[in-house]
Amino acid sequence: MPYVNLRVVGKLTREQKKQIAKEFSDTLLRVANKPKEATYLVIDEVDGENWAQGEKFFG
């Protein structure tokens, strides 16, 4: 059972989330022979004010 946790800065549309889920599950099927029904994906949308690289915040 593959589990993917994706964190992104900002918000995604429902359509973007659907496309991401499709592409991740397609890749796991093609590369690892894991059925799409067994793939779990969690998308965490993080506000830029809570995401930093070094001292630089993205919000």
mmCIF file as Biopython writes it, N, C-alpha, C and O atoms, coordinates in Angstrom:
data_model
#
loop_
_atom_site.group_PDB
_atom_site.id
_atom_site.type_symbol
_atom_site.label_atom_id
_atom_site.label_alt_id
_atom_site.label_comp_id
_atom_site.label_asym_id
_atom_site.label_entity_id
_atom_site.label_seq_id
_atom_site.pdbx_PDB_ins_code
_atom_site.Cartn_x
_atom_site.Cartn_y
_atom_site.Cartn_z
_atom_site.occupancy
_atom_site.B_iso_or_equiv
_atom_site.auth_seq_id
_atom_site.auth_asym_id
_atom_site.pdbx_PDB_model_num
ATOM 1   N N  . MET A ? 1  ? 0.848  -1.179 0.000   1.0 0.0 1  A 1 
ATOM 2   C CA . MET A ? 1  ? 0.000  0.000  0.000   1.0 0.0 1  A 1 
ATOM 3   C C  . MET A ? 1  ? 0.892  1.241  0.000   1.0 0.0 1  A 1 
ATOM 4   O O  . MET A ? 1  ? 1.442  1.588  1.045   1.0 0.0 1  A 1 
ATOM 5   N N  . PRO A ? 2  ? 1.051  1.911  -1.124  1.0 0.0 2  A 1 
ATOM 6   C CA . PRO A ? 2  ? 1.811  3.146  -1.151  1.0 0.0 2  A 1 
ATOM 7   C C  . PRO A ? 2  ? 1.066  4.275  -0.434  1.0 0.0 2  A 1 
ATOM 8   O O  . PRO A ? 2  ? -0.152 4.412  -0.548  1.0 0.0 2  A 1 
ATOM 9   N N  . TYR A ? 3  ? 1.821  5.064  0.295   1.0 0.0 3  A 1 
ATOM 10  C CA . TYR A ? 3  ? 1.290  6.255  0.959   1.0 0.0 3  A 1 
ATOM 11  C C  . TYR A ? 3  ? 2.183  7.418  0.553   1.0 0.0 3  A 1 
ATOM 12  O O  . TYR A ? 3  ? 3.396  7.379  0.758   1.0 0.0 3  A 1 
ATOM 13  N N  . VAL A ? 4  ? 1.584  8.446  -0.019  1.0 0.0 4  A 1 
ATOM 14  C CA . VAL A ? 4  ? 2.322  9.626  -0.462  1.0 0.0 4  A 1 
ATOM 15  C C  . VAL A ? 4  ? 1.799  10.824 0.309   1.0 0.0 4  A 1 
ATOM 16  O O  . VAL A ? 4  ? 0.592  11.055 0.366   1.0 0.0 4  A 1 
ATOM 17  N N  . ASN A ? 5  ? 2.709  11.585 0.900   1.0 0.0 5  A 1 
ATOM 18  C CA . ASN A ? 5  ? 2.324  12.818 1.587   1.0 0.0 5  A 1 
ATOM 19  C C  . ASN A ? 5  ? 3.011  13.970 0.875   1.0 0.0 5  A 1 
ATOM 20  O O  . ASN A ? 5  ? 4.238  14.064 0.869   1.0 0.0 5  A 1 
ATOM 21  N N  . LEU A ? 6  ? 2.214  14.846 0.276   1.0 0.0 6  A 1 
ATOM 22  C CA . LEU A ? 6  ? 2.722  15.966 -0.503  1.0 0.0 6  A 1 
ATOM 23  C C  . LEU A ? 6  ? 2.386  17.260 0.223   1.0 0.0 6  A 1 
ATOM 24  O O  . LEU A ? 6  ? 1.232  17.495 0.582   1.0 0.0 6  A 1 
ATOM 25  N N  . ARG A ? 7  ? 3.374  18.084 0.434   1.0 0.0 7  A 1 
ATOM 26  C CA . ARG A ? 7  ? 3.163  19.397 1.050   1.0 0.0 7  A 1 
ATOM 27  C C  . ARG A ? 7  ? 3.482  20.461 0.021   1.0 0.0 7  A 1 
ATOM 28  O O  . ARG A ? 7  ? 4.518  20.421 -0.644  1.0 0.0 7  A 1 
ATOM 29  N N  . VAL A ? 8  ? 2.572  21.414 -0.098  1.0 0.0 8  A 1 
ATOM 30  C CA . VAL A ? 8  ? 2.757  22.519 -1.035  1.0 0.0 8  A 1 
ATOM 31  C C  . VAL A ? 8  ? 2.489  23.833 -0.324  1.0 0.0 8  A 1 
ATOM 32  O O  . VAL A ? 8  ? 1.705  23.898 0.623   1.0 0.0 8  A 1 
ATOM 33  N N  . VAL A ? 9  ? 3.154  24.878 -0.795  1.0 0.0 9  A 1 
ATOM 34  C CA . VAL A ? 9  ? 2.885  26.215 -0.285  1.0 0.0 9  A 1 
ATOM 35  C C  . VAL A ? 9  ? 1.680  26.759 -1.023  1.0 0.0 9  A 1 
ATOM 36  O O  . VAL A ? 9  ? 1.656  26.769 -2.254  1.0 0.0 9  A 1 
ATOM 37  N N  . GLY A ? 10 ? 0.683  27.211 -0.285  1.0 0.0 10 A 1 
ATOM 38  C CA . GLY A ? 10 ? -0.503 27.806 -0.901  1.0 0.0 10 A 1 
ATOM 39  C C  . GLY A ? 10 ? -1.583 26.784 -1.170  1.0 0.0 10 A 1 
ATOM 40  O O  . GLY A ? 10 ? -1.497 25.623 -0.768  1.0 0.0 10 A 1 
ATOM 41  N N  . LYS A ? 11 ? -2.607 27.257 -1.867  1.0 0.0 11 A 1 
ATOM 42  C CA . LYS A ? 11 ? -3.800 26.453 -2.145  1.0 0.0 11 A 1 
ATOM 43  C C  . LYS A ? 11 ? -3.766 25.901 -3.564  1.0 0.0 11 A 1 
ATOM 44  O O  . LYS A ? 11 ? -3.250 26.535 -4.485  1.0 0.0 11 A 1 
ATOM 45  N N  . LEU A ? 12 ? -4.321 24.719 -3.716  1.0 0.0 12 A 1 
ATOM 46  C CA . LEU A ? 12 ? -4.511 24.109 -5.031  1.0 0.0 12 A 1 
ATOM 47  C C  . LEU A ? 12 ? -6.002 24.030 -5.313  1.0 0.0 12 A 1 
ATOM 48  O O  . LEU A ? 12 ? -6.811 23.953 -4.388  1.0 0.0 12 A 1 
ATOM 49  N N  . THR A ? 13 ? -6.362 24.050 -6.580  1.0 0.0 13 A 1 
ATOM 50  C CA . THR A ? 13 ? -7.767 23.869 -6.932  1.0 0.0 13 A 1 
ATOM 51  C C  . THR A ? 13 ? -8.099 22.379 -6.846  1.0 0.0 13 A 1 
ATOM 52  O O  . THR A ? 13 ? -7.206 21.534 -6.803  1.0 0.0 13 A 1 
ATOM 53  N N  . ARG A ? 14 ? -9.371 22.079 -6.822  1.0 0.0 14 A 1 
ATOM 54  C CA . ARG A ? 14 ? -9.809 20.681 -6.808  1.0 0.0 14 A 1 
ATOM 55  C C  . ARG A ? 14 ? -9.310 19.957 -8.069  1.0 0.0 14 A 1 
ATOM 56  O O  . ARG A ? 14 ? -8.904 18.796 -8.003  1.0 0.0 14 A 1 
ATOM 57  N N  . GLU A ? 15 ? -9.343 20.644 -9.206  1.0 0.0 15 A 1 
ATOM 58  C CA . GLU A ? 15 ? -8.864 20.046 -10.452 1.0 0.0 15 A 1 
ATOM 59  C C  . GLU A ? 15 ? -7.362 19.741 -10.389 1.0 0.0 15 A 1 
ATOM 60  O O  . GLU A ? 15 ? -6.920 18.697 -10.869 1.0 0.0 15 A 1 
ATOM 61  N N  . GLN A ? 16 ? -6.589 20.642 -9.803  1.0 0.0 16 A 1 
ATOM 62  C CA . GLN A ? 16 ? -5.158 20.393 -9.648  1.0 0.0 16 A 1 
ATOM 63  C C  . GLN A ? 16 ? -4.919 19.173 -8.759  1.0 0.0 16 A 1 
ATOM 64  O O  . GLN A ? 16 ? -4.057 18.344 -9.052  1.0 0.0 16 A 1 
ATOM 65  N N  . LYS A ? 17 ? -5.676 19.070 -7.685  1.0 0.0 17 A 1 
ATOM 66  C CA . LYS A ? 17 ? -5.534 17.926 -6.777  1.0 0.0 17 A 1 
ATOM 67  C C  . LYS A ? 17 ? -5.895 16.621 -7.483  1.0 0.0 17 A 1 
ATOM 68  O O  . LYS A ? 17 ? -5.217 15.610 -7.299  1.0 0.0 17 A 1 
ATOM 69  N N  . LYS A ? 18 ? -6.951 16.636 -8.286  1.0 0.0 18 A 1 
ATOM 70  C CA . LYS A ? 18 ? -7.339 15.442 -9.047  1.0 0.0 18 A 1 
ATOM 71  C C  . LYS A ? 18 ? -6.219 15.031 -9.999  1.0 0.0 18 A 1 
ATOM 72  O O  . LYS A ? 18 ? -5.896 13.847 -10.106 1.0 0.0 18 A 1 
ATOM 73  N N  . GLN A ? 19 ? -5.629 16.000 -10.686 1.0 0.0 19 A 1 
ATOM 74  C CA . GLN A ? 19 ? -4.553 15.701 -11.638 1.0 0.0 19 A 1 
ATOM 75  C C  . GLN A ? 19 ? -3.325 15.152 -10.916 1.0 0.0 19 A 1 
ATOM 76  O O  . GLN A ? 19 ? -2.697 14.205 -11.388 1.0 0.0 19 A 1 
ATOM 77  N N  . ILE A ? 20 ? -2.987 15.736 -9.786  1.0 0.0 20 A 1 
ATOM 78  C CA . ILE A ? 20 ? -1.845 15.254 -9.006  1.0 0.0 20 A 1 
ATOM 79  C C  . ILE A ? 20 ? -2.092 13.823 -8.547  1.0 0.0 20 A 1 
ATOM 80  O O  . ILE A ? 20 ? -1.202 12.980 -8.661  1.0 0.0 20 A 1 
ATOM 81  N N  . ALA A ? 21 ? -3.281 13.535 -8.033  1.0 0.0 21 A 1 
ATOM 82  C CA . ALA A ? 21 ? -3.611 12.178 -7.584  1.0 0.0 21 A 1 
ATOM 83  C C  . ALA A ? 21 ? -3.509 11.192 -8.746  1.0 0.0 21 A 1 
ATOM 84  O O  . ALA A ? 21 ? -2.974 10.095 -8.588  1.0 0.0 21 A 1 
ATOM 85  N N  . LYS A ? 22 ? -4.021 11.580 -9.905  1.0 0.0 22 A 1 
ATOM 86  C CA . LYS A ? 22 ? -3.964 10.708 -11.083 1.0 0.0 22 A 1 
ATOM 87  C C  . LYS A ? 22 ? -2.521 10.424 -11.471 1.0 0.0 22 A 1 
ATOM 88  O O  . LYS A ? 22 ? -2.158 9.276  -11.726 1.0 0.0 22 A 1 
ATOM 89  N N  . GLU A ? 23 ? -1.705 11.460 -11.517 1.0 0.0 23 A 1 
ATOM 90  C CA . GLU A ? 23 ? -0.324 11.283 -11.962 1.0 0.0 23 A 1 
ATOM 91  C C  . GLU A ? 23 ? 0.501  10.462 -10.977 1.0 0.0 23 A 1 
ATOM 92  O O  . GLU A ? 23 ? 1.310  9.634  -11.395 1.0 0.0 23 A 1 
ATOM 93  N N  . PHE A ? 24 ? 0.310  10.677 -9.682  1.0 0.0 24 A 1 
ATOM 94  C CA . PHE A ? 24 ? 1.023  9.880  -8.684  1.0 0.0 24 A 1 
ATOM 95  C C  . PHE A ? 24 ? 0.604  8.415  -8.792  1.0 0.0 24 A 1 
ATOM 96  O O  . PHE A ? 24 ? 1.454  7.525  -8.802  1.0 0.0 24 A 1 
ATOM 97  N N  . SER A ? 25 ? -0.707 8.163  -8.874  1.0 0.0 25 A 1 
ATOM 98  C CA . SER A ? 25 ? -1.174 6.778  -8.932  1.0 0.0 25 A 1 
ATOM 99  C C  . SER A ? 25 ? -0.777 6.113  -10.259 1.0 0.0 25 A 1 
ATOM 100 O O  . SER A ? 25 ? -0.451 4.926  -10.276 1.0 0.0 25 A 1 
ATOM 101 N N  . ASP A ? 26 ? -0.800 6.862  -11.368 1.0 0.0 26 A 1 
ATOM 102 C CA . ASP A ? 26 ? -0.333 6.321  -12.647 1.0 0.0 26 A 1 
ATOM 103 C C  . ASP A ? 26 ? 1.139  5.918  -12.560 1.0 0.0 26 A 1 
ATOM 104 O O  . ASP A ? 26 ? 1.525  4.849  -13.032 1.0 0.0 26 A 1 
ATOM 105 N N  . THR A ? 27 ? 1.944  6.766  -11.962 1.0 0.0 27 A 1 
ATOM 106 C CA . THR A ? 27 ? 3.377  6.498  -11.841 1.0 0.0 27 A 1 
ATOM 107 C C  . THR A ? 27 ? 3.635  5.271  -10.976 1.0 0.0 27 A 1 
ATOM 108 O O  . THR A ? 27 ? 4.454  4.423  -11.333 1.0 0.0 27 A 1 
ATOM 109 N N  . LEU A ? 28 ? 2.945  5.169  -9.846  1.0 0.0 28 A 1 
ATOM 110 C CA . LEU A ? 28 ? 3.150  4.011  -8.975  1.0 0.0 28 A 1 
ATOM 111 C C  . LEU A ? 28 ? 2.686  2.717  -9.633  1.0 0.0 28 A 1 
ATOM 112 O O  . LEU A ? 28 ? 3.275  1.660  -9.405  1.0 0.0 28 A 1 
ATOM 113 N N  . LEU A ? 29 ? 1.645  2.791  -10.441 1.0 0.0 29 A 1 
ATOM 114 C CA . LEU A ? 29 ? 1.201  1.619  -11.185 1.0 0.0 29 A 1 
ATOM 115 C C  . LEU A ? 29 ? 2.249  1.219  -12.216 1.0 0.0 29 A 1 
ATOM 116 O O  . LEU A ? 29 ? 2.615  0.048  -12.312 1.0 0.0 29 A 1 
ATOM 117 N N  . ARG A ? 30 ? 2.729  2.186  -12.983 1.0 0.0 30 A 1 
ATOM 118 C CA . ARG A ? 30 ? 3.673  1.926  -14.066 1.0 0.0 30 A 1 
ATOM 119 C C  . ARG A ? 30 ? 5.046  1.477  -13.546 1.0 0.0 30 A 1 
ATOM 120 O O  . ARG A ? 30 ? 5.626  0.525  -14.067 1.0 0.0 30 A 1 
ATOM 121 N N  . VAL A ? 31 ? 5.556  2.154  -12.535 1.0 0.0 31 A 1 
ATOM 122 C CA . VAL A ? 31 ? 6.921  1.905  -12.081 1.0 0.0 31 A 1 
ATOM 123 C C  . VAL A ? 31 ? 6.999  0.777  -11.050 1.0 0.0 31 A 1 
ATOM 124 O O  . VAL A ? 31 ? 7.904  -0.056 -11.108 1.0 0.0 31 A 1 
ATOM 125 N N  . ALA A ? 32 ? 6.055  0.747  -10.110 1.0 0.0 32 A 1 
ATOM 126 C CA . ALA A ? 32 ? 6.134  -0.203 -8.994  1.0 0.0 32 A 1 
ATOM 127 C C  . ALA A ? 32 ? 5.065  -1.287 -9.045  1.0 0.0 32 A 1 
ATOM 128 O O  . ALA A ? 32 ? 4.991  -2.137 -8.157  1.0 0.0 32 A 1 
ATOM 129 N N  . ASN A ? 33 ? 4.229  -1.254 -10.097 1.0 0.0 33 A 1 
ATOM 130 C CA . ASN A ? 33 ? 3.156  -2.239 -10.245 1.0 0.0 33 A 1 
ATOM 131 C C  . ASN A ? 33 ? 2.202  -2.243 -9.046  1.0 0.0 33 A 1 
ATOM 132 O O  . ASN A ? 33 ? 1.716  -3.297 -8.634  1.0 0.0 33 A 1 
ATOM 133 N N  . LYS A ? 34 ? 1.943  -1.064 -8.497  1.0 0.0 34 A 1 
ATOM 134 C CA . LYS A ? 34 ? 1.019  -0.917 -7.368  1.0 0.0 34 A 1 
ATOM 135 C C  . LYS A ? 34 ? -0.336 -0.473 -7.906  1.0 0.0 34 A 1 
ATOM 136 O O  . LYS A ? 34 ? -0.419 0.533  -8.610  1.0 0.0 34 A 1 
ATOM 137 N N  . PRO A ? 35 ? -1.400 -1.209 -7.584  1.0 0.0 35 A 1 
ATOM 138 C CA . PRO A ? 35 ? -2.719 -0.839 -8.101  1.0 0.0 35 A 1 
ATOM 139 C C  . PRO A ? 35 ? -3.174 0.519  -7.582  1.0 0.0 35 A 1 
ATOM 140 O O  . PRO A ? 35 ? -2.894 0.895  -6.444  1.0 0.0 35 A 1 
ATOM 141 N N  . LYS A ? 36 ? -3.875 1.237  -8.434  1.0 0.0 36 A 1 
ATOM 142 C CA . LYS A ? 36 ? -4.340 2.576  -8.062  1.0 0.0 36 A 1 
ATOM 143 C C  . LYS A ? 36 ? -5.202 2.551  -6.803  1.0 0.0 36 A 1 
ATOM 144 O O  . LYS A ? 36 ? -5.133 3.466  -5.983  1.0 0.0 36 A 1 
ATOM 145 N N  . GLU A ? 37 ? -6.022 1.497  -6.647  1.0 0.0 37 A 1 
ATOM 146 C CA . GLU A ? 37 ? -6.915 1.408  -5.478  1.0 0.0 37 A 1 
ATOM 147 C C  . GLU A ? 37 ? -6.145 1.293  -4.172  1.0 0.0 37 A 1 
ATOM 148 O O  . GLU A ? 37 ? -6.695 1.557  -3.103  1.0 0.0 37 A 1 
ATOM 149 N N  . ALA A ? 38 ? -4.880 0.902  -4.246  1.0 0.0 38 A 1 
ATOM 150 C CA . ALA A ? 38 ? -4.073 0.716  -3.042  1.0 0.0 38 A 1 
ATOM 151 C C  . ALA A ? 38 ? -3.230 1.944  -2.712  1.0 0.0 38 A 1 
ATOM 152 O O  . ALA A ? 38 ? -2.547 1.966  -1.688  1.0 0.0 38 A 1 
ATOM 153 N N  . THR A ? 39 ? -3.268 2.956  -3.558  1.0 0.0 39 A 1 
ATOM 154 C CA . THR A ? 39 ? -2.437 4.145  -3.364  1.0 0.0 39 A 1 
ATOM 155 C C  . THR A ? 39 ? -3.200 5.223  -2.600  1.0 0.0 39 A 1 
ATOM 156 O O  . THR A ? 39 ? -4.318 5.587  -2.966  1.0 0.0 39 A 1 
ATOM 157 N N  . TYR A ? 40 ? -2.589 5.719  -1.548  1.0 0.0 40 A 1 
ATOM 158 C CA . TYR A ? 40 ? -3.169 6.788  -0.737  1.0 0.0 40 A 1 
ATOM 159 C C  . TYR A ? 40 ? -2.312 8.038  -0.884  1.0 0.0 40 A 1 
ATOM 160 O O  . TYR A ? 40 ? -1.084 7.968  -0.850  1.0 0.0 40 A 1 
ATOM 161 N N  . LEU A ? 41 ? -2.964 9.172  -1.045  1.0 0.0 41 A 1 
ATOM 162 C CA . LEU A ? 41 ? -2.273 10.448 -1.209  1.0 0.0 41 A 1 
ATOM 163 C C  . LEU A ? 41 ? -2.900 11.471 -0.280  1.0 0.0 41 A 1 
ATOM 164 O O  . LEU A ? 41 ? -4.117 11.651 -0.271  1.0 0.0 41 A 1 
ATOM 165 N N  . VAL A ? 42 ? -2.069 12.134 0.494   1.0 0.0 42 A 1 
ATOM 166 C CA . VAL A ? 42 ? -2.509 13.236 1.343   1.0 0.0 42 A 1 
ATOM 167 C C  . VAL A ? 42 ? -1.805 14.493 0.862   1.0 0.0 42 A 1 
ATOM 168 O O  . VAL A ? 42 ? -0.583 14.518 0.722   1.0 0.0 42 A 1 
ATOM 169 N N  . ILE A ? 43 ? -2.583 15.531 0.612   1.0 0.0 43 A 1 
ATOM 170 C CA . ILE A ? 43 ? -2.008 16.813 0.185   1.0 0.0 43 A 1 
ATOM 171 C C  . ILE A ? 43 ? -2.185 17.812 1.319   1.0 0.0 43 A 1 
ATOM 172 O O  . ILE A ? 43 ? -3.306 18.144 1.707   1.0 0.0 43 A 1 
ATOM 173 N N  . ASP A ? 44 ? -1.062 18.282 1.840   1.0 0.0 44 A 1 
ATOM 174 C CA . ASP A ? 44 ? -1.078 19.308 2.883   1.0 0.0 44 A 1 
ATOM 175 C C  . ASP A ? 44 ? -0.789 20.655 2.225   1.0 0.0 44 A 1 
ATOM 176 O O  . ASP A ? 44 ? 0.263  20.848 1.617   1.0 0.0 44 A 1 
ATOM 177 N N  . GLU A ? 45 ? -1.734 21.578 2.354   1.0 0.0 45 A 1 
ATOM 178 C CA . GLU A ? 45 ? -1.552 22.930 1.830   1.0 0.0 45 A 1 
ATOM 179 C C  . GLU A ? 45 ? -1.109 23.824 2.991   1.0 0.0 45 A 1 
ATOM 180 O O  . GLU A ? 45 ? -1.854 24.042 3.946   1.0 0.0 45 A 1 
ATOM 181 N N  . VAL A ? 46 ? 0.098  24.327 2.890   1.0 0.0 46 A 1 
ATOM 182 C CA . VAL A ? 46 ? 0.705  25.092 3.971   1.0 0.0 46 A 1 
ATOM 183 C C  . VAL A ? 46 ? 0.726  26.569 3.599   1.0 0.0 46 A 1 
ATOM 184 O O  . VAL A ? 46 ? 1.152  26.933 2.503   1.0 0.0 46 A 1 
ATOM 185 N N  . ASP A ? 47 ? 0.266  27.414 4.508   1.0 0.0 47 A 1 
ATOM 186 C CA . ASP A ? 47 ? 0.363  28.862 4.281   1.0 0.0 47 A 1 
ATOM 187 C C  . ASP A ? 47 ? 1.830  29.257 4.170   1.0 0.0 47 A 1 
ATOM 188 O O  . ASP A ? 47 ? 2.681  28.732 4.888   1.0 0.0 47 A 1 
ATOM 189 N N  . GLY A ? 48 ? 2.114  30.182 3.267   1.0 0.0 48 A 1 
ATOM 190 C CA . GLY A ? 48 ? 3.484  30.632 3.068   1.0 0.0 48 A 1 
ATOM 191 C C  . GLY A ? 48 ? 4.129  31.198 4.316   1.0 0.0 48 A 1 
ATOM 192 O O  . GLY A ? 48 ? 5.347  31.127 4.476   1.0 0.0 48 A 1 
ATOM 193 N N  . GLU A ? 49 ? 3.321  31.759 5.203   1.0 0.0 49 A 1 
ATOM 194 C CA . GLU A ? 49 ? 3.880  32.307 6.444   1.0 0.0 49 A 1 
ATOM 195 C C  . GLU A ? 49 ? 4.366  31.204 7.386   1.0 0.0 49 A 1 
ATOM 196 O O  . GLU A ? 49 ? 5.034  31.486 8.381   1.0 0.0 49 A 1 
ATOM 197 N N  . ASN A ? 50 ? 4.031  29.950 7.075   1.0 0.0 50 A 1 
ATOM 198 C CA . ASN A ? 50 ? 4.468  28.810 7.886   1.0 0.0 50 A 1 
ATOM 199 C C  . ASN A ? 50 ? 5.516  27.964 7.168   1.0 0.0 50 A 1 
ATOM 200 O O  . ASN A ? 50 ? 5.818  26.850 7.597   1.0 0.0 50 A 1 
ATOM 201 N N  . TRP A ? 51 ? 6.068  28.488 6.083   1.0 0.0 51 A 1 
ATOM 202 C CA . TRP A ? 51 ? 7.026  27.730 5.280   1.0 0.0 51 A 1 
ATOM 203 C C  . TRP A ? 51 ? 8.232  28.623 5.016   1.0 0.0 51 A 1 
ATOM 204 O O  . TRP A ? 51 ? 8.100  29.726 4.485   1.0 0.0 51 A 1 
ATOM 205 N N  . ALA A ? 52 ? 9.400  28.135 5.391   1.0 0.0 52 A 1 
ATOM 206 C CA . ALA A ? 52 ? 10.613 28.944 5.216   1.0 0.0 52 A 1 
ATOM 207 C C  . ALA A ? 52 ? 11.725 28.110 4.604   1.0 0.0 52 A 1 
ATOM 208 O O  . ALA A ? 52 ? 11.767 26.888 4.746   1.0 0.0 52 A 1 
ATOM 209 N N  . GLN A ? 53 ? 12.622 28.805 3.920   1.0 0.0 53 A 1 
ATOM 210 C CA . GLN A ? 53 ? 13.858 28.208 3.452   1.0 0.0 53 A 1 
ATOM 211 C C  . GLN A ? 53 ? 14.960 29.095 4.028   1.0 0.0 53 A 1 
ATOM 212 O O  . GLN A ? 53 ? 15.121 30.253 3.642   1.0 0.0 53 A 1 
ATOM 213 N N  . GLY A ? 54 ? 15.692 28.529 4.939   1.0 0.0 54 A 1 
ATOM 214 C CA . GLY A ? 54 ? 16.649 29.354 5.669   1.0 0.0 54 A 1 
ATOM 215 C C  . GLY A ? 54 ? 15.871 30.392 6.470   1.0 0.0 54 A 1 
ATOM 216 O O  . GLY A ? 54 ? 14.997 30.047 7.265   1.0 0.0 54 A 1 
ATOM 217 N N  . GLU A ? 55 ? 16.190 31.651 6.257   1.0 0.0 55 A 1 
ATOM 218 C CA . GLU A ? 55 ? 15.490 32.734 6.954   1.0 0.0 55 A 1 
ATOM 219 C C  . GLU A ? 55 ? 14.375 33.343 6.132   1.0 0.0 55 A 1 
ATOM 220 O O  . GLU A ? 55 ? 13.674 34.238 6.605   1.0 0.0 55 A 1 
ATOM 221 N N  . LYS A ? 56 ? 14.199 32.870 4.902   1.0 0.0 56 A 1 
ATOM 222 C CA . LYS A ? 56 ? 13.202 33.455 3.991   1.0 0.0 56 A 1 
ATOM 223 C C  . LYS A ? 56 ? 11.869 32.703 4.100   1.0 0.0 56 A 1 
ATOM 224 O O  . LYS A ? 56 ? 11.809 31.494 3.874   1.0 0.0 56 A 1 
ATOM 225 N N  . PHE A ? 57 ? 10.819 33.422 4.444   1.0 0.0 57 A 1 
ATOM 226 C CA . PHE A ? 57 ? 9.480  32.863 4.483   1.0 0.0 57 A 1 
ATOM 227 C C  . PHE A ? 57 ? 8.797  33.136 3.141   1.0 0.0 57 A 1 
ATOM 228 O O  . PHE A ? 57 ? 9.105  34.116 2.463   1.0 0.0 57 A 1 
ATOM 229 N N  . PHE A ? 58 ? 7.872  32.261 2.773   1.0 0.0 58 A 1 
ATOM 230 C CA . PHE A ? 58 ? 7.220  32.351 1.475   1.0 0.0 58 A 1 
ATOM 231 C C  . PHE A ? 58 ? 5.851  33.038 1.542   1.0 0.0 58 A 1 
ATOM 232 O O  . PHE A ? 58 ? 5.109  33.032 0.559   1.0 0.0 58 A 1 
ATOM 233 N N  . GLY A ? 59 ? 5.518  33.620 2.677   1.0 0.0 59 A 1 
ATOM 234 C CA . GLY A ? 59 ? 4.220  34.272 2.801   1.0 0.0 59 A 1 
ATOM 235 C C  . GLY A ? 59 ? 4.343  35.720 3.124   1.0 0.0 59 A 1 
ATOM 236 O O  . GLY A ? 59 ? 3.333  36.411 3.261   1.0 0.0 59 A 1 
#
